[in-house]
């Protein structure tokens, strides 16, 4: 029921709901089902600062999702972006990402 279409009166809009859970799988609720996507392991010795990880995930995810690429690719981009940010001090990103 969480991802039920949004009723706008004259038509409904399908929803996609995404839960990030740190190192636990990303949950995507869409089209009446929930799918889990594994998060690549980041050794604790490499984690510097988790501030901004969620925002980075959204940026990476949306960069692919808005191009209508597969959900797997969008989640992978989100995980990549979050993984880069947590390895740096502050919410910063390298000049040339390698995604």
C-alpha positions in Angstrom: 0.0 0.0 0.0 3.0 2.3 0.6 3.7 2.7 -3.2 0.0 2.9 -4.3 -0.6 5.3 -7.1 -1.1 8.9 -6.1 -4.7 9.9 -6.8 -4.8 13.3 -8.5 -8.6 13.2 -9.2 -8.6 13.0 -13.0 -5.7 10.5 -13.2 -3.4 8.6 -10.9 0.4 8.7 -10.9 2.4 5.6 -10.2 4.8 5.9 -7.2 8.2 4.5 -6.5 9.3 4.5 -2.8 13.0 3.9 -1.9 14.4 3.1 1.5 18.2 3.3 2.0 19.4 1.5 5.2 23.2 2.1 5.3 24.9 -1.1 4.6 21.7 -3.1 4.5 20.0 -3.6 1.1 18.2 -0.7 -0.6 14.4 -1.4 -0.8 12.5 -0.2 -3.8 8.7 -0.4 -3.7 7.1 0.0 -7.1 4.3 -1.5 -9.1 2.9 -3.4 -6.2 6.1 -5.2 -5.2 9.3 -4.6 -3.1 12.7 -5.4 -4.5 16.0 -5.5 -2.6 19.3 -4.3 -4.0 22.5 -5.2 -2.3 24.8 -2.4 -1.2 28.5 -2.8 -2.1 30.6 -3.4 1.0 32.7 -0.4 2.2 35.3 -1.5 4.8 34.8 0.4 8.0 38.5 1.5 7.8 37.6 3.5 4.6 34.6 5.3 6.1 35.5 8.9 6.9 32.2 10.8 7.2 28.7 9.6 6.5 27.2 13.2 6.3 25.6 13.6 2.9 25.5 9.9 2.0 21.7 10.0 1.6 21.8 13.1 -0.5 24.5 11.6 -2.7 22.5 8.5 -3.1 19.5 10.6 -4.4 21.7 12.5 -6.8 23.3 9.4 -8.2 19.9 7.6 -8.4 18.1 10.4 -10.1 20.9 10.9 -12.6 20.0 7.5 -14.1 16.3 7.2 -13.2 15.4 10.5 -15.0 17.0 9.0 -18.2 14.6 6.1 -17.9 17.4 3.6 -17.3 16.7 0.3 -15.5 16.1 0.5 -11.7 19.2 -1.6 -11.1 21.3 1.0 -12.9 19.7 3.9 -10.9 20.2 2.1 -7.6 23.8 1.2 -8.5 24.5 4.9 -9.4 23.0 5.9 -6.0 25.1 3.4 -4.1 28.2 4.5 -6.0 27.7 8.1 -5.2 27.0 7.4 -1.5 30.1 5.1 -1.4 32.3 7.9 -2.8 31.0 10.5 -0.3 31.4 8.4 2.8 35.1 7.9 2.0 35.8 11.7 2.1 35.7 14.4 4.8 32.6 16.6 4.5 30.1 16.1 1.7 32.6 16.3 -1.1 33.0 14.6 -4.4 36.1 14.0 -6.5 36.5 16.1 -9.7 36.2 13.0 -12.0 34.0 10.2 -10.7 34.5 6.7 -12.1 30.9 5.5 -12.4 
